[in-house]
Amino acid sequence: MKSLALVAFIFSTTPALAQLTGTVTADGDNQLIIAVPGLPTPQDTNTPAGSTADLGGKISDVIVTDLRSSGLFQPKGRNQVRGISFIEVTAPQFPYWSGTGAAALIQGFVRTNPDGKLTVGCYLYDVALESELTRQGFVVEPRDWRRAAHKCADVIYSRLSGESPFFDSRIAYIAETGPKDNRRKRLAIMDSDGANHRFITNGQATALTPRFSPDYKSIVYLSFLDGNPRIYIYDIGTGRQRLITQSTNPTFAPRWSPDGKWILYSMAIAGNTDIYKVSSGGGQPQRLTFSPGIDIGGSFSPDGGRIVFESDRSGSQQLYVMSAGGGNARRISFGGGRYATPEWSPRGDLIAFTRTSGNFRIGVMTPSGGGERLLTNSWQDEAPTWAPNGRVIQYFRTTRGNGRTGIWQVDLTGRNERQLPTPVNGSDPSWGPLLP
């Protein structure tokens, strides 16, 4: 995993201006218009990833796609506004940008360093006030130019929305091929926008429910490698995998603790399913639930102190919250239908879930069970996973009839919904934290 170096050399942050911050909305025509011309270069040079002039245009395109996907902005890319010269990066022609209807302007540059790395500059301006809001610089290997684009988009998103960033992150999911009654399911990973896609497993054994470790070094997932559902940890760096528990009983629904030290999972014994946790390094598992019926582990709270899970102990499938050591379980779902696949927000303020009452829909509620809202309204949406900033949710959607599956996302307003590009059908997404 390559880290991204932030550089300070000529970059500093100007005092925060409140003119634009907090004004962005998700109401269509009221979205903030942002101009994003291509990033110029002081001297066009060739790199292993292409010329710096070509990369400047591609970086602009990624920034536009990221900001548009948030649902808060209407970015105008290089095909809608004129190009700029390198000298204009720090001296914007504000009268022109005002005439485009843009309230904000993103400018920057790409240049090659003597060591072969790239420096990518990222500047944000308030067009009405003709003032610089912030600037940031990134030094990357040429092959990592997309990371610089995501980091720039993160800077802009955070400065204008007041929220934490989420574009510079990755997604693990299950890639599905073949007919719906004989699916081949492989573990795959990609960037948050669907780029840099690669398959991790070969599909000889069905893979399900992947989750990135907090440090991105490993993925825990369910595999039918030996014909039975077992939990494995896949090491991304070495390509090796190891069985996390040695039980002959079916195990499933693995989840990491926030510190990466524990794996939460469920195990079925003689018709009864309970929740366990085990050290991520292996060892003796600890049983956390003892109620008759089916208890399936959900996820830890961000502070690691509580666990949300699903259980049929009340007679129907509902959500409960208990302490991380087990005990003190309290039911939190009371709406109509059944509740499943709970996932605690990274911010700790909400729990996402799948609610089944006719259709399968994605919803959220507070950890105490209040404020329940359904965000989607399709035939079958399930298995939510949170963006690192806790303001966007991904899930997978199954199409009625043909059984095709795809990865979708929606923000907390429920209005900004879109499908992520994947080379094949996709299910069971897992959105990782911000990249280190």
N, C-alpha and C positions, 0 to 999 in steps of 0.2 A: 504494500500500500504506500503510494507516494504521498508525502505531505506537501502542502502548498505554503511557500514562504511569503509572508507579507513583508513588503519593503517600505521603509520610511523615507528613503533618500530625499526626494523633493516633496513627498506626500505628507500632508497634514490635514486635519479636519477643521473646517471653519466653524465658528460658533453656530449653534443650531438656530435655524429660523423656523418659526411656527406657521409661516404663510401656507405651506402645502401640507405639512404633517397633520394627520387626523382628518383631512378633508376628503380622503378617498372613500368611495362607496362601491357597492356592488350592484348598482341600479342602472345597468345598461347605459343610456345616454349620459348619465351623470358620472360615469367612470372618468378618472383623470386621464387626459390625453398626454402622452409622453412621446417626444420625438427621439428617435434612436438612429442617427445616420451611421454609415459604416465607419469603422475606426481607421484613420489614416496611419501611415508609417513614415518616419522621417527619411527612410531609404529602403526601397523594396529589395529584400534579400531572400534567398531561398533557404528553406529549412526542411528537415525530414517530413514535416507535416504540410508543406506547401509554402508559397511565398508569403511574406508578411502582409502584402497588400490583400492577397486572397483571404488570409486568416482574419484580417480586420473586418472584412465583410461577413465572414462566417460567425465571428464572435458577436457581432451586432445582431445577426439572425437568432442566435441562441438566447440572447438577452430579451429580444422581442417575444420569443416563444414562452420563455419563463414568466415574464411579467403578464402576458395575456392569460396564461393558464391560472394565475392567481384569482382571476375574476374581478380584480380591483382596478385594472388599468386598460386603456386603449392605446397601446404603443403603435406609433407610425414608424415603420422600418425603412431601410435604405431604398426600397422600391417606391416609397411614398414621399420622401423628402430628398433634397439635394445632398450631394456629397460635400465633405468639408476638407480643407487643407490641414496639414499638421499644425500650422501656426494658429489656426482657429480654435484648437483644443482648449487653450487657456484664454482665448479672446473671442467668445461667441458673438455671432452677428444677431443680436437679440431682435432687431426689427423684423428680420426674415422669419425667425422662429415664432414670433408673436403672430405673424400673418398665417401660419400653418394651423393655428388654433391650439397649439401645444401649451400646456401650463408648466411642464417640466421638460428639461432637455438633458439627454445623456450623451456625453462626448468622451472620447478617449483616444488611445493610440496603441500601436503594436510596434515594438522594435526588437532587434536581435542584439544580445549582449556578446561581449568577446568570448565568453565561455560556451556560447551556442544556445543558452537559454533565452527565453522570451521575457520581456517586460511588457505587461499590459496595464495601461493606465485607465482609470475609470472615474469620470467626473459627473456630478449631478448639479444642474442649475435650475433656479427658479426664474422662469422667463419673465413674468410680470415685474418682479423686483430687480431683474437683471443682476442676480447675485448667485454666487456659488454656495451650494448647500453642503456638499461633502466631496471628498476625493479619496481614492484608495488606489494602491498599486499592488501588482502581483507578479512574482517571478516564477515561471514554470518551465518545465521541459516542453519542447514543441508538441510532443504527443499529448500533453495535458492541457492544451489550449481550451478545451471545453470546460475544464474546471475553473479556469480564470473567468470565463464567461458566466458560469453559474455563480461564482463568488461576487462578480460585479452586480448581477441581478439581485443577489441576496442583500448587498449593501443598499441598493436603491429601494428594494421592497421594505427593508427595516426602517430606513430613514423616512419614507413617506407614509408607511402604515403604522409605525410604532410597534410592530410585532417582531418576533424573533424570525431569523431566516430559515429556509428549508430547501432551497434549490440544490445546494451542493451536498447531495446525499444519494444513496443507492437503494434499489429495491430488489428483493429476492422474491421469486414467485415460481409457480409450477407451470411449466410449458406443456401443453396438451396437444397431441396429434392422434389421428386415427378416428374410427367411428365411435359414436358415443357409448356403445355397449362394449367397446374394447379399446379404451384409451391408453396411450403410452404417455406417462407422466414423468417429466424430467425436471430436475432442479435447475433454475436459471437465475442470472443476476443481470441488472442493467442500471444505468443512471436514472435519476428521477424523471427525466424526460423521454426515456426509452432508448437512448443512445448507448453505445458501447456494450451491446448485448452479447452474452455468451452463455452456453449451456455448461452446467457443472457436472451433471451425471448423464449416463448414456441411455437411460430409460429401460435397461434390462430389469430393474426392480422399480416398482411404483414408488414415487416420492410424494409426500404431502406436508403441509403446514410448516414451511420453513420460517426461521426467525434469525436475523443477524445478531451476533453478540454485540455488546455495547462498544467494543473496540474494533469491530468489523473484521476481526481475524478469523472468525469461525461462523458457521451456520448450524443451528440445531434443527433437525427435521425428522419426520417420521418416514421410515423406509420399510418396504416388504422384501428386503434383501434375501432373507431366508424363508420367505413364504408367510411369515407372521409379522404383524405390526410392531416394529421396534424403533427406539429412539437412537439416532446417531448424531455425532458432532463431526462436521466436515471442516477440515482445516484448509482455508482458501489458499494459503501460501504454499503448502506442500501437496495438496490434493489428497491427503490421507483422511480417512474417517475411522472413527472408533465408536463402538457400542457403549452407550452411556449406562445401561443397566443390564445385568445378566439374567434377569427373570425370564422364565418360559411363558409367563402370562402376557397377554396383549397390553402394550403400553402405547400411549398416544397423547396428543395435545401438548407438546413441549413448549415452554416459555422460559426465557432468561430472567433472572433477577436483575434489578437496575445496576448492580455492581458486577455482574457477570460471574458471581461466585456460585450461584445455585441454578438448577434447572427444575422448574415446576412441571409436573406431568400427571397424567391419570393412568391407573392400572386396573384392569378388570380381573377379579378373582371369584370364581364360582357364582357368576351372575351379579355380583356386586362391584360397583366401580367407585373407587376413592381417589383422592388427590394426595400426591406425594411430592417431596422435593429431595433432590440429591445434589451433592457437590458436583460442580461442573468438571472436576477432576476425577469423578467416580467415587465409589465407596458405598457405604450402607445408606439406603434411602430412609427418609423419615415420613411416616404416614401422618397426614394432617386432618383428614375427615374420617368419621366413623359412623355416619348415618346410613341406614339401609337404603338401597336404591342406587341411583346413578349420580355421582358428583364428578364433574369435569372441570379441570383447572382452567382458569381464564388468564389473568395476568396480575402482576404485582403493581401496587401503587408506586409512583415515582420515588418516594422515600423508602420503599421496601418494607413498610410497616404493615401493610394490609394486602389482601388478595381478593379479587372479585372472581366469582366462579358461577357456573350454572349447575342446577340440581333439580331433581324431580321429587325431593323429599316432601314437598307440600301437595303432591299429587299431579302437578304439571311442571313443565320445564320453566324454571324461573331463575332470576339472578340473586346472588347472595354476596355479602362482603364479610370476611372474617379476618382475624389477625394473621400475620405472616407465619406464626407458629401453630396455627390451627385454633379452633375454638371461637366462641362469641360470634357465631354466624348469624347474620341478620338479613332477612329478605328485603330487597329494594325494588323489585319490579312488581307492579300490580295492574298493569294495563291488560287489555284483552289479548289473548293469544299466548304463544310460547316465546321465550327469550333464550338466545344462545350466543356463543362466540364473543363474550365481553372482552373489551380491551380498554385499559386505563389510559387516559390522555397523558402525554409527557408533562403537561402543565399541572396535572392532578385535579383539574376542576370538573372534568366530565368523564363518563364511561360510554364508549360506543358499543353497539350490540346489533345482532340480527333479530328482528321480531317477525314471527310467523303467525299470520292471521289471514289465511287465504294466500296472499302473495308473501314473498320474503322481502323485507325492507330494512334499510339501515337507519338506526336512530341513535340518539344520545340522551343521557340523563345525568344528573349530578350523582356523586357517590352516596348520597343519602336517599336517592330515588326520586328526587324532585325534578321539575322542569323537563319532563320527557318530551322529545320532539322527534318526528320521523323526517329524514332528509331525502329519501328516495321513494319512488313510487313506480317501480318496474315489476316485472313478473317474478324475478328471482335474483335478488341482490343479497350477498352474504359475506361474512368473514372480514369485518372492518379492521384497518390498520392505520395508525396515526402518522401524519407528517411530523418531523422533529419539533415543529413549533406548536403542535396541538391545535391547528386551525384548519387543517384539510384532512380528509379521510379517504383512503383508498379501499376498494373492495372488489369482488368479482361478480360479474353479471352473467347469468345463463339465459340464452335465448330460447323462448318457447318453441317446441317443435324439433329443431335441429340439434339442440343441446350444445351449441357453440358457446364458449366462455371467453370473456375478455376482462381486462383490468380497467376499472373506472375510478374516478375520484370526484369528490364533491366537497365544497366548503361548508362551513357551519350555517350559512344562510339557506342551504339546500337549493340555491338557484344556479350556481356555477358548477355544472356537471360536464365532464368530458371523458372520453376514452383514451387510454394511453396506447401508443403504437407498440405492438409486439409481433414478431415474425410468425408466430403460431398462436393458437388459442392459449389463454392464460387464466389461472385461478390461484387462490391462496396467497395473495400478495403480502409482503412484509416490508414495511418502510423502515429503513435503518435510521440511526441518528445522523447528525451532521458529520461529514467526513473529518478525520483528524487533520 
